[in-house]
Amino acid sequence: MQRRAFLFALAWLGACSTTVPLPSGSRVFRSDLRLSGRLSVSYRADGTPRSMQGKFLWTQRDQQIDIELLTPLGQTMARIAIAPGRARIEQAGGEVREASSIEQLTEQTLGWPLPADGLRYWLQGFTRDSMGQLTTITPDQSGSLRSEGWKLRYAAWQADRSTTVPKRIDFSRETKSSELSIRLVIDRWNEE
């Protein structure tokens, strides 16, 4: 009887809750940014479906991007450093590789390409056109978008100061030889 009363009270409280609207202030692109979250990757390697789950730390300072990929338990899988025209990845075992393209480097090393050049903008809710102009994505644009050869979908948003920022971004790319889908959930913005 107590269990039924508890479940009824829980259901009643849930029905009484209200949705708080997210702030609608204008968003400004930040060249310096630090955030963390979780990622899930589904891809094909050598014709075999594969997947990976983990966490990430993203630090962006002007043109420099540093990414740390972690296992679900927090152990470092890879450290990535990106600067204009140069990308470097250090795997957990200490092996270091360098290339001019981060997508190429991560595909060779991890088995899937990480679109860091696009993520620089997507993480903040922007897309960039071929002329380098930024377009602001808003929460009411929940359908699929295209940017830099990738299909994007902003699945959830969250409040950040006086505006809204992405909470979950799903992006995918299909080529003749492979399929790739990545889901990012941003847990903390401007982590210190």
Disulfide bonds with the S-S distance in Angstrom:
none
